[in-house]
Amino acid sequence: MKNFRFTKLKSAAVFAAFSAAVLLVSCKKDDDRVVVPDTSIAAIVSANSNFSLLKTALVQAGLTEALSGTGNFTVFAPNNAAFAAAGLDTEAKIKAVPVENLKKILLYHVLGQRVPASAIATASNTQVKTYNDLTVYVTKNSSGVFVNGAAVTQADVAASNGVIHVINMVLMPPSGNIVEAAQGNANFSFLVAAVLRASQGSTNVAQVLSGAGPLTVFAPTNQAFINAGFASVAAIQAADPAVLANILTYHVVPGRVLSSDLTEGAKPVTANGASLTVTLSGGAKVKGNSNTTASAITSANMLTSNGVIHVIDQVLMP
């Protein structure tokens, strides 16, 4: 697949209002007009109750005119369930997001060319540029089409100014590298403490996780560390850096492995040279060699500038 860039909208273009149900097309005489259905991307979103939260977000971000007017766009459109899964399950929560942040998120779902599913190459993690010049990773395989690991649940919803592909996840632009993303998440405070403590030994884990990558990190939550016997941050800070480094690098797999890349029975080799076991039955899981049970991937596909994070509910033991 080629990288597609969002084409510049001409400054002279006249955009229809998002709330309009029809476009009025003028003929030679002012009173000689016919009503033509508005099938723009914005109109389709507005008319579909499964997109009510997306509609709210577009209005709040001031993007409705652009997606109502002339153009040739592709929109990966999260449905209401996708917004709810992202914690944005009400209009109030969406409106609480700073407008610039919301706009950045929404434009991360937009390409500047009509791309039907048939035009997507069968390949893994094809890099595609979005409107805000960031990168999404598009995969097409026997299971379907995915963008940043989010599944396209309905493809090729035709619009007068492009095409919509419905997806089951809100795509979040990268917020720094793996270490920076972990530092910005309160559920990873134990993980951050472990990375810092491990880096005091012979292996600078923080430097590894801040490097160019790409890397995939299976990131245990605070509760996962507590369940593994690290009762507090202080306990982590008192641990042997070499032990922590061995454990943490066991959570790191070279390459960008999105959920759409996970396969049943896969045994990816980790940064410490050992391997993990992936299972998909009953939900995606990953198991360490010394774990008695597999760890569930509770939240997948947190994209970073140098890879991807998958949240897990157990600390993996080599």
MOZIMO-V886581 format. One record per residue. RES is the residue in three letters. PSI is psi in radians with two decimals (NA if undefined). D_FIRST is the distance of its C-alpha to the first C-alpha in Angstrom with 2 decimals. Layout:
res=RES psi=PSI d_first=D_FIRST
res=RES psi=PSI d_first=D_FIRST
//
This chain:
res=MET psi=2.45 d_first=0.00
res=LYS psi=2.74 d_first=3.75
res=ASN psi=2.31 d_first=6.56
res=PHE psi=2.33 d_first=8.67
res=ARG psi=2.51 d_first=12.41
res=PHE psi=2.08 d_first=15.23
res=THR psi=2.55 d_first=17.30
res=LYS psi=2.32 d_first=20.94
res=LEU psi=2.30 d_first=23.32
res=LYS psi=2.40 d_first=26.20
res=SER psi=-0.38 d_first=29.38
res=ALA psi=-0.04 d_first=31.30
res=ALA psi=2.50 d_first=29.27
res=VAL psi=2.06 d_first=31.42
res=PHE psi=2.44 d_first=29.95
res=ALA psi=2.62 d_first=31.51
res=ALA psi=2.51 d_first=33.04
res=PHE psi=-0.61 d_first=31.12
res=SER psi=-0.11 d_first=34.18
res=ALA psi=2.40 d_first=34.74
res=ALA psi=-0.38 d_first=34.61
res=VAL psi=2.81 d_first=34.64
res=LEU psi=2.38 d_first=34.05
res=LEU psi=2.07 d_first=37.10
res=VAL psi=2.10 d_first=36.45
res=SER psi=2.44 d_first=39.39
res=CYS psi=-2.75 d_first=40.95
res=LYS psi=-0.64 d_first=43.59
res=LYS psi=2.54 d_first=46.12
res=ASP psi=-0.58 d_first=45.63
res=ASP psi=0.04 d_first=47.05
res=ASP psi=1.42 d_first=45.19
res=ARG psi=2.62 d_first=42.00
res=VAL psi=2.69 d_first=40.02
res=VAL psi=2.17 d_first=38.06
res=VAL psi=2.28 d_first=34.39
res=PRO psi=2.41 d_first=32.39
res=ASP psi=1.88 d_first=30.00
res=THR psi=0.49 d_first=26.72
res=SER psi=2.89 d_first=24.80
res=ILE psi=-0.80 d_first=22.67
res=ALA psi=-0.68 d_first=25.71
res=ALA psi=-0.68 d_first=28.09
res=ILE psi=-0.76 d_first=26.28
res=VAL psi=-0.78 d_first=26.29
res=SER psi=-0.60 d_first=29.92
res=ALA psi=-0.19 d_first=31.01
res=ASN psi=2.05 d_first=29.55
res=SER psi=-0.40 d_first=31.85
res=ASN psi=-0.14 d_first=29.14
res=PHE psi=0.35 d_first=27.59
res=SER psi=-0.62 d_first=30.92
res=LEU psi=-0.63 d_first=30.05
res=LEU psi=-0.71 d_first=26.77
res=LYS psi=-0.83 d_first=28.92
res=THR psi=-0.76 d_first=31.39
res=ALA psi=-0.72 d_first=28.81
res=LEU psi=-0.74 d_first=27.41
res=VAL psi=-0.82 d_first=31.00
res=GLN psi=-0.64 d_first=32.02
res=ALA psi=-0.10 d_first=29.19
res=GLY psi=0.58 d_first=29.90
res=LEU psi=0.09 d_first=26.47
res=THR psi=-0.65 d_first=27.69
res=GLU psi=-0.75 d_first=28.35
res=ALA psi=-0.69 d_first=24.87
res=LEU psi=0.06 d_first=23.39
res=SER psi=-0.36 d_first=26.29
res=GLY psi=-2.91 d_first=25.95
res=THR psi=2.59 d_first=24.04
res=GLY psi=-3.03 d_first=20.36
res=ASN psi=1.48 d_first=17.00
res=PHE psi=2.79 d_first=15.66
res=THR psi=2.24 d_first=13.82
res=VAL psi=2.15 d_first=16.14
res=PHE psi=1.83 d_first=15.94
res=ALA psi=1.94 d_first=19.69
res=PRO psi=2.33 d_first=21.96
res=ASN psi=3.14 d_first=24.96
res=ASN psi=-0.67 d_first=28.50
res=ALA psi=-0.61 d_first=28.47
res=ALA psi=-0.74 d_first=25.55
res=PHE psi=-0.73 d_first=27.58
res=ALA psi=-0.72 d_first=30.64
res=ALA psi=-0.46 d_first=29.03
res=ALA psi=0.07 d_first=28.19
res=GLY psi=0.21 d_first=31.88
res=LEU psi=1.08 d_first=31.46
res=ASP psi=0.06 d_first=33.30
res=THR psi=2.77 d_first=35.55
res=GLU psi=-0.66 d_first=35.45
res=ALA psi=-0.73 d_first=37.80
res=LYS psi=-0.67 d_first=35.51
res=ILE psi=-0.74 d_first=32.60
res=LYS psi=-0.30 d_first=34.99
res=ALA psi=-0.26 d_first=36.18
res=VAL psi=2.28 d_first=32.85
res=PRO psi=2.41 d_first=33.13
res=VAL psi=-0.75 d_first=31.49
res=GLU psi=-0.66 d_first=29.41
res=ASN psi=-0.75 d_first=28.12
res=LEU psi=-0.73 d_first=27.37
res=LYS psi=-0.73 d_first=25.54
res=LYS psi=-0.73 d_first=23.37
res=ILE psi=-0.83 d_first=22.54
res=LEU psi=-0.73 d_first=21.79
res=LEU psi=-0.31 d_first=19.62
res=TYR psi=-0.20 d_first=17.54
res=HIS psi=0.06 d_first=16.62
res=VAL psi=2.30 d_first=15.58
res=LEU psi=2.76 d_first=12.58
res=GLY psi=0.41 d_first=13.71
res=GLN psi=2.58 d_first=12.06
res=ARG psi=2.05 d_first=12.56
res=VAL psi=1.63 d_first=9.66
res=PRO psi=2.82 d_first=11.47
res=ALA psi=-0.57 d_first=10.98
res=SER psi=-0.37 d_first=10.84
res=ALA psi=-0.08 d_first=7.60
res=ILE psi=2.22 d_first=5.89
res=ALA psi=2.54 d_first=5.38
res=THR psi=1.80 d_first=8.69
res=ALA psi=2.93 d_first=8.57
res=SER psi=2.23 d_first=10.50
res=ASN psi=0.85 d_first=10.08
res=THR psi=2.25 d_first=6.60
res=GLN psi=2.25 d_first=8.03
res=VAL psi=2.31 d_first=7.76
res=LYS psi=2.39 d_first=10.87
res=THR psi=3.14 d_first=13.37
res=TYR psi=-0.74 d_first=16.34
res=ASN psi=0.44 d_first=18.54
res=ASP psi=0.50 d_first=16.30
res=LEU psi=3.07 d_first=15.90
res=THR psi=2.31 d_first=13.06
res=VAL psi=2.81 d_first=12.03
res=TYR psi=1.98 d_first=10.58
res=VAL psi=2.26 d_first=8.73
res=THR psi=2.41 d_first=9.89
res=LYS psi=2.11 d_first=10.32
res=ASN psi=-2.90 d_first=13.44
res=SER psi=-0.30 d_first=16.81
res=SER psi=-0.20 d_first=17.92
res=GLY psi=-2.71 d_first=15.40
res=VAL psi=2.41 d_first=12.66
res=PHE psi=2.56 d_first=13.32
res=VAL psi=2.12 d_first=12.72
res=ASN psi=0.57 d_first=14.87
res=GLY psi=-0.23 d_first=16.60
res=ALA psi=2.35 d_first=17.64
res=ALA psi=2.41 d_first=17.55
res=VAL psi=1.95 d_first=16.55
res=THR psi=-0.35 d_first=20.01
res=GLN psi=2.08 d_first=19.64
res=ALA psi=2.77 d_first=16.59
res=ASP psi=0.81 d_first=16.58
res=VAL psi=1.87 d_first=19.74
res=ALA psi=2.43 d_first=20.00
res=ALA psi=2.85 d_first=21.51
res=SER psi=-0.39 d_first=22.91
res=ASN psi=0.44 d_first=20.69
res=GLY psi=-2.62 d_first=17.41
res=VAL psi=2.58 d_first=16.46
res=ILE psi=2.35 d_first=17.43
res=HIS psi=2.07 d_first=16.16
res=VAL psi=2.31 d_first=19.20
res=ILE psi=2.81 d_first=18.97
res=ASN psi=0.32 d_first=21.87
res=MET psi=2.47 d_first=21.76
res=VAL psi=2.22 d_first=22.08
res=LEU psi=2.16 d_first=19.51
res=MET psi=2.20 d_first=21.59
res=PRO psi=2.64 d_first=20.50
res=PRO psi=2.45 d_first=21.59
res=SER psi=1.17 d_first=25.31
res=GLY psi=-3.06 d_first=25.97
res=ASN psi=-3.07 d_first=25.80
res=ILE psi=-0.77 d_first=26.97
res=VAL psi=-0.78 d_first=30.63
res=GLU psi=-0.69 d_first=30.46
res=ALA psi=-0.71 d_first=28.79
res=ALA psi=-0.69 d_first=31.53
res=GLN psi=-0.46 d_first=34.21
res=GLY psi=0.07 d_first=33.18
res=ASN psi=2.04 d_first=33.56
res=ALA psi=-0.44 d_first=37.18
res=ASN psi=-0.11 d_first=36.40
res=PHE psi=0.32 d_first=35.54
res=SER psi=-0.61 d_first=38.75
res=PHE psi=-0.70 d_first=40.05
res=LEU psi=-0.78 d_first=36.83
res=VAL psi=-0.76 d_first=36.98
res=ALA psi=-0.70 d_first=40.66
res=ALA psi=-0.71 d_first=39.88
res=VAL psi=-0.77 d_first=37.26
res=LEU psi=-0.74 d_first=39.79
res=ARG psi=-0.75 d_first=42.62
res=ALA psi=-0.58 d_first=40.73
res=SER psi=-0.14 d_first=39.84
res=GLN psi=-0.13 d_first=43.59
res=GLY psi=-2.66 d_first=43.76
res=SER psi=-0.29 d_first=42.42
res=THR psi=2.04 d_first=38.76
res=ASN psi=1.51 d_first=37.27
res=VAL psi=-0.67 d_first=34.97
res=ALA psi=-0.70 d_first=34.25
res=GLN psi=-0.70 d_first=33.06
res=VAL psi=-0.80 d_first=30.79
res=LEU psi=-0.19 d_first=29.21
res=SER psi=-0.04 d_first=28.87
res=GLY psi=-3.07 d_first=27.20
res=ALA psi=-0.60 d_first=23.73
res=GLY psi=-2.65 d_first=22.50
res=PRO psi=2.67 d_first=20.27
res=LEU psi=2.68 d_first=22.82
res=THR psi=2.24 d_first=23.31
res=VAL psi=2.20 d_first=26.75
res=PHE psi=1.85 d_first=28.63
res=ALA psi=1.98 d_first=30.95
res=PRO psi=2.48 d_first=34.40
res=THR psi=3.00 d_first=35.99
res=ASN psi=-0.77 d_first=39.49
res=GLN psi=-0.59 d_first=41.02
res=ALA psi=-0.71 d_first=39.38
res=PHE psi=-0.72 d_first=41.12
res=ILE psi=-0.79 d_first=44.37
res=ASN psi=-0.44 d_first=44.18
res=ALA psi=0.02 d_first=43.69
res=GLY psi=0.03 d_first=46.97
res=PHE psi=1.59 d_first=45.97
res=ALA psi=-0.37 d_first=48.08
res=SER psi=2.96 d_first=47.39
res=VAL psi=-0.65 d_first=45.68
res=ALA psi=-0.67 d_first=49.00
res=ALA psi=-0.67 d_first=48.79
res=ILE psi=-0.75 d_first=45.40
res=GLN psi=-0.34 d_first=46.82
res=ALA psi=-0.10 d_first=49.69
res=ALA psi=2.79 d_first=47.57
res=ASP psi=2.14 d_first=47.24
res=PRO psi=-0.63 d_first=44.21
res=ALA psi=-0.68 d_first=43.57
res=VAL psi=-0.79 d_first=43.54
res=LEU psi=-0.72 d_first=41.12
res=ALA psi=-0.70 d_first=38.82
res=ASN psi=-0.72 d_first=38.76
res=ILE psi=-0.83 d_first=37.98
res=LEU psi=-0.73 d_first=35.30
res=THR psi=-0.28 d_first=33.36
res=TYR psi=-0.24 d_first=33.44
res=HIS psi=0.05 d_first=31.22
res=VAL psi=2.23 d_first=28.49
res=VAL psi=2.22 d_first=25.71
res=PRO psi=2.48 d_first=23.66
res=GLY psi=2.88 d_first=19.91
res=ARG psi=1.77 d_first=18.04
res=VAL psi=1.74 d_first=18.96
res=LEU psi=2.93 d_first=18.08
res=SER psi=-0.52 d_first=20.05
res=SER psi=-0.20 d_first=17.28
res=ASP psi=-0.20 d_first=17.66
res=LEU psi=2.37 d_first=21.43
res=THR psi=2.64 d_first=23.04
res=GLU psi=2.22 d_first=26.67
res=GLY psi=0.03 d_first=28.91
res=ALA psi=2.55 d_first=26.52
res=LYS psi=1.30 d_first=28.58
res=PRO psi=2.46 d_first=26.58
res=VAL psi=2.32 d_first=28.63
res=THR psi=3.08 d_first=29.54
res=ALA psi=-0.32 d_first=30.43
res=ASN psi=0.14 d_first=34.07
res=GLY psi=-0.15 d_first=33.42
res=ALA psi=-3.06 d_first=34.19
res=SER psi=2.72 d_first=31.96
res=LEU psi=2.91 d_first=31.29
res=THR psi=2.22 d_first=31.01
res=VAL psi=2.34 d_first=28.47
res=THR psi=2.61 d_first=29.56
res=LEU psi=-0.25 d_first=27.97
res=SER psi=2.19 d_first=30.99
res=GLY psi=0.33 d_first=32.34
res=GLY psi=2.64 d_first=29.56
res=ALA psi=2.33 d_first=27.69
res=LYS psi=2.79 d_first=30.24
res=VAL psi=2.39 d_first=30.68
res=LYS psi=2.34 d_first=34.00
res=GLY psi=2.75 d_first=35.72
res=ASN psi=-0.60 d_first=38.03
res=SER psi=0.06 d_first=41.14
res=ASN psi=2.46 d_first=40.22
res=THR psi=-0.46 d_first=42.13
res=THR psi=2.81 d_first=39.49
res=ALA psi=2.64 d_first=35.75
res=SER psi=2.30 d_first=34.47
res=ALA psi=2.45 d_first=32.52
res=ILE psi=1.83 d_first=29.30
res=THR psi=-0.38 d_first=30.56
res=SER psi=2.20 d_first=27.67
res=ALA psi=2.82 d_first=24.17
res=ASN psi=0.73 d_first=21.11
res=MET psi=1.75 d_first=22.95
res=LEU psi=2.45 d_first=20.36
res=THR psi=3.04 d_first=21.96
res=SER psi=-0.34 d_first=21.11
res=ASN psi=0.41 d_first=21.52
res=GLY psi=-2.52 d_first=20.53
res=VAL psi=2.57 d_first=21.40
res=ILE psi=2.36 d_first=24.78
res=HIS psi=2.23 d_first=25.93
res=VAL psi=2.33 d_first=29.46
res=ILE psi=2.81 d_first=31.96
res=ASP psi=0.18 d_first=35.59
res=GLN psi=2.63 d_first=37.16
res=VAL psi=2.26 d_first=37.48
res=LEU psi=2.30 d_first=36.18
res=MET psi=2.23 d_first=38.90
res=PRO psi=NA d_first=38.35
//
